[in-house]
């Protein structure tokens, strides 16, 4: 689902809010999630899931498949999402 479709659906359900207010709420939500993940904390949204950061170890033996030369991949952080039991149940019905 795109951002615009999400805004349209929220507008249908909450007709008292205008589009700019809905966009502001979505921007605040995404900024807060981003800032929390940057600090290294996890975010749990009840009945939806949990966002968390996972460190990926550095790799000295990675290879470029085209040239077959060794590449160094430094340690990095990836964002992961784990769905809640309720969300998994809804999806798998």
Beta strands, then each sheet from edge to edge (+ up, - down):
strand 1: 43-45
strand 2: 49-56
strand 3: 59-63
strand 4: 70-73
strand 5: 76-83
sheet 1: 1+ 2- 5+
sheet 2: 3+ 4-
end
